[in-house]
Amino acid sequence: MRLPSQGAKDRVRAVVLVLLAFCFAGCSSVVESKHYSKAFRLASMKKAYVVHDPGSTYGCANAAEEALTKRGLTVTSGSIQDKPVDADFYVEVIDRWQWDVAMFLASLDIRFVDNATGDLMAIGTFRQSTFFHTFPDQREKTFEVIDSIYNEQPAQKQEEH
């Protein structure tokens, strides 16, 4: 009977390590944002209102406030009933958490809604598997989702004169 060579053992070890790394690394991503109208220009909107969900820990909502403020917007927050009429748009933050060894962010949806019409302007999403997952930083993921909304906004068509 012939024993496996050292090279064969090294290849098997490398394959096993790669498979283990894949299994324990988790699968998560910020999904490409969707924009529902080219008429809305986020760059021209300077006042936002972040809606706080009473059932939330506010971590992602607070991070959304911070991310928008860093973009130069004037941001206020509170319940939907207290939404000011002079805000250009409001932000709905829907974070879903799961339990493993500790709580982890399973998904995050951030919706930009026109304050005057109630029309959905854009949505950004973070998703990860609940089986193979990581323990992402909620602030970092919130910033990434908001960045994806701003960075992936479709170009506005030029009007002909």
Protein Blocks (a to p, Z undefined) as FASTA:
>chain_A
ZZddfklmmmmmmmmmmmmmmmmnopadddddddfbfkbcfklpcbdcddddfkbghlmm
mmmmmmmmmnopacddddfklpcfkbfbdcdddddddddfbccdfbdcdddddfklopaf
bdcdddddfklccdddfklmmmmmmmmmmmmgccdddddZZ
